Amino acid sequence: MLAADLVWPLHGAPTGAFTLEDAAALPEQAVVTAVDRPVLLGYAPETPNGRAMLILGGGGYTALMAGREGVQVARWLTALGYHAFVLIHRFPHKGTGPSAPLDDALAAMAMIRASGLGEAGVGVVGLSSGGHLAACLIADYPAAWGHAQPRCPDVLVVGYAPISTNAKGRTIIPDKPPLPPLEKQALYDALQPDAQLLPAPPPTFIAYAGNDPVVPVANAHRLHDALKAAGASPELHIFADAPHGFALDTPDLPVSLWPRLCEAWLRQVGFL
């Protein structure tokens, strides 16, 4: 699947199952349009550094940019020595409920920890909606959804994520309508990580575009300020002019340097 070295179905399923927008597309350009059974795809480094990274791509919880914000990110991280894992998670809808993406991310973290491939630490990289999901891993699990064991990463990288501006009562756009389907809006309403942080959050790297037309940059400040209030020292980079979804393949703009800045930061915090 998507040229992965390891294929680990979640929740005890025999196999993962998902639908691609274009089955002939290269793994680095894959877009997932439906997920029947979630799966964790692992990519091995030539020279392991003893650490692992879970990668959560975006797509607004209705699709998944598994190539640009998944496989491409895995290639970058394996070159640095990390075992990289791309999660193909379920989307929130009537058949799965609002908790499905977070339940899958928690299960993926547990699998990576248990594998021994990240003995020196496990981090998370999340972009766009995947950044929201990543931040939810350092926040309380909603009591209304039941109980779940926290699976906090040792470091966190968040890019252009809608942390809480999609939540009812916290939007920036006036009269912003609810996001379909109902379960997606319910997810955003229940999961506002800047307001629900667990104690002792990990080192966090945050990258946003100041003029993002899709995700307001206020999300960056909300997450940064919440982490500071919790006693953390987050690294915040806001690029004045960059598109939403800049990922790793936006050349000729200052934002193209964010992976190098992130690498320097990972060294600084002792995770590389």
C-alpha positions in Angstrom: 0.0 0.0 0.0 1.5 3.3 -1.1 4.9 1.8 -1.3 5.1 1.3 2.4 7.6 -1.1 4.1 5.1 -2.0 6.9 1.3 -2.3 6.7 -0.4 -2.5 10.1 -4.2 -2.6 10.2 -5.8 -1.0 13.2 -8.3 -2.3 15.8 -7.5 -6.0 15.1 -8.8 -5.9 11.5 -7.1 -8.4 9.1 -6.4 -5.7 6.5 -6.8 -2.0 5.9 -9.2 -0.9 3.2 -9.4 2.6 1.6 -10.3 4.2 -1.7 -8.0 6.3 -3.8 -9.1 9.2 -6.0 -6.7 7.9 -8.7 -5.4 4.4 -8.2 -2.7 5.1 -10.8 -1.3 8.1 -9.0 2.2 7.9 -7.5 2.2 7.3 -3.8 3.6 10.8 -3.2 0.4 12.2 -4.9 -2.2 9.9 -3.4 -5.5 11.2 -2.3 -7.8 9.0 -0.1 -11.5 9.6 -0.6 -12.9 6.9 1.7 -11.7 4.6 4.5 -13.4 1.4 5.4 -10.7 0.0 7.7 -7.9 2.3 9.0 -4.3 1.3 8.5 -0.9 2.5 9.6 1.7 2.6 6.8 5.4 2.4 7.9 8.4 3.7 6.1 11.9 2.6 7.2 15.0 4.7 7.3 18.3 3.5 6.0 20.1 4.6 9.2 17.6 4.5 12.1 18.1 7.1 14.8 16.0 5.2 17.3 13.0 7.4 17.0 9.6 7.3 15.2 7.2 9.8 13.8 3.5 9.5 13.3 2.3 11.5 10.3 -1.3 12.9 10.1 -2.2 14.4 6.8 -5.0 16.9 6.0 -8.1 16.8 3.9 -10.7 18.4 6.1 -11.8 15.1 7.6 -13.6 14.3 4.3 -10.5 13.2 2.3 -6.9 12.6 3.1 -3.9 14.0 1.3 -2.0 10.8 1.9 0.7 11.7 -0.7 1.6 15.4 -0.3 1.0 15.5 3.5 1.8 11.8 4.2 4.2 9.9 2.0 6.2 13.0 1.1 6.6 13.9 4.7 7.6 10.3 5.5 10.3 10.5 2.8 11.7 13.7 4.5 11.6 12.1 7.9 13.2 8.8 7.0 16.1 10.7 5.4 16.6 12.1 8.9 16.7 8.6 10.4 13.1 8.4 11.8 10.8 5.4 11.3 7.9 7.2 9.7 4.3 6.1 9.9 1.4 7.5 7.8 -2.0 7.0 9.3 -4.9 6.4 6.9 -7.7 7.1 9.4 -11.5 7.0 9.2 -13.5 10.1 8.5 -16.3 11.3 10.8 -19.7 10.5 9.4 -22.9 8.8 10.3 -21.3 5.4 10.0 -18.3 6.1 12.2 -19.3 8.9 14.6 -17.2 12.0 15.4 -14.6 10.2 17.5 -13.3 7.9 14.7 -10.2 9.9 13.6 -9.0 10.4 17.2 -9.6 6.8 18.1 -7.5 5.8 15.1 -4.7 8.2 16.0 -4.6 6.9 19.6 -4.5 3.3 18.3 -1.7 4.2 15.9 0.3 5.8 18.7 -0.1 2.7 20.9 1.0 0.4 18.0 4.1 2.5 17.3 5.1 2.6 21.0 4.6 -1.2 21.3 6.6 -1.9 18.2 9.9 -0.9 19.7 10.8 1.1 16.6 10.7 4.4 18.5 12.5 3.3 21.7 14.2 6.8 22.0 10.9 8.6 21.4 7.8 9.0 19.3 6.8 12.3 17.8 3.8 13.4 15.7 3.7 15.6 12.6 0.3 16.9 11.6 -0.7 19.2 8.7 -4.1 21.0 8.1 -6.9 18.9 9.7 -4.1 16.4 10.5 -2.6 19.1 12.6 -5.8 19.5 14.5 -5.9 15.8 15.1 -2.2 15.9 16.2 -2.9 18.6 18.7 -5.8 16.5 20.0 -3.3 13.9 21.1 -2.0 16.4 23.8 -5.6 17.3 24.9 -8.3 15.7 27.0 -10.4 13.0 25.4 -14.1 14.3 25.6 -15.8 12.8 28.6 -19.0 12.5 26.5 -17.2 10.0 24.2 -16.2 7.7 27.1 -12.6 7.1 28.3 -9.4 6.7 26.3 -5.9 6.2 27.5 -3.8 9.3 26.7 -1.1 8.7 24.0 1.0 11.9 24.2 3.9 12.3 21.7 7.4 13.3 22.9 7.5 16.2 20.3 4.7 17.7 18.2 4.9 19.5 14.8 1.7 21.3 13.7 1.2 23.1 10.3 -1.7 25.3 9.2 -4.2 23.5 11.3 -7.8 24.6 12.3 -7.2 24.2 16.0 -10.5 25.7 17.2 -11.8 28.3 14.7 -14.3 25.7 13.4 -15.8 25.1 16.8 -19.2 26.5 17.7 -18.8 29.8 19.5 -15.1 30.2 18.6 -15.3 31.0 14.9 -13.8 34.1 13.4 -15.9 34.3 10.2 -19.2 35.9 11.0 -22.2 33.6 10.7 -20.0 30.6 9.7 -22.4 27.7 9.0 -21.8 24.3 10.5 -19.5 22.0 8.5 -21.0 18.9 6.9 -21.5 16.2 7.8 -22.9 16.6 11.2 -20.3 14.3 12.8 -17.4 16.5 11.4 -18.9 19.6 13.1 -19.4 17.6 16.3 -15.8 16.6 16.2 -14.6 20.2 15.9 -17.0 21.3 18.7 -15.8 18.5 21.1 -12.1 18.8 20.3 -10.7 22.2 20.9 -7.1 21.3 21.9 -6.1 24.9 22.9 -8.8 24.8 25.6 -8.3 21.2 26.6 -4.5 20.7 27.0 -3.2 17.9 29.2 -0.6 18.9 31.8 3.1 19.0 30.7 2.6 19.3 26.9 5.6 18.3 24.8 8.0 20.6 22.8 5.9 21.9 19.9 6.9 23.4 16.5 4.1 25.5 14.8 4.2 26.7 11.2 1.4 28.8 9.5 0.8 31.2 6.7 -0.2 34.7 7.9 -2.5 35.2 4.9 -3.9 31.6 4.8 -7.4 32.0 3.1 -8.6 28.7 4.5 -7.3 28.4 8.1 -7.1 31.7 10.0 -3.7 32.3 11.5 -5.4 33.0 14.8 -5.3 29.2 15.2 -1.5 29.4 15.5 -1.7 32.1 18.2 -4.4 30.1 20.1 -2.2 27.0 20.2 1.0 28.9 21.0 -0.6 30.9 23.8 -2.2 27.8 25.3 1.1 26.0 25.3 2.8 28.9 26.9 0.2 29.1 29.6 0.7 25.4 30.3 4.4 26.0 30.9 5.8 24.9 27.5 8.1 26.8 25.1 6.6 26.4 21.7 8.4 27.4 18.5 6.2 29.5 16.3 6.8 30.5 12.7 4.4 32.6 10.7 5.2 33.2 7.1 3.6 36.4 5.8 2.8 35.1 2.3 2.1 31.4 1.7 -0.7 29.3 0.4 -2.8 27.0 2.5 -1.5 23.5 2.3 2.1 24.5 1.6 3.4 21.1 2.8 6.9 20.3 1.5 6.4 21.2 -2.2 5.9 25.0 -2.3 9.1 26.2 -3.9 10.6 29.7 -4.3 8.9 31.2 -1.2 10.3 31.6 2.3 7.8 29.0 3.6 9.7 26.4 1.7 12.4 26.7 4.4 10.1 25.4 7.2 11.4 21.8 7.0 15.0 23.0 7.6 13.9 25.2 10.5 12.0 22.2 11.9 15.1 20.0 11.6 17.2 22.6 13.5 14.5 22.8 16.1 14.4 19.0 16.4 18.1 19.0 17.1 17.7 21.8 19.6 15.2 19.9 21.7 17.2 16.7 21.5 15.0 14.7 19.2 17.4 14.5 16.3 
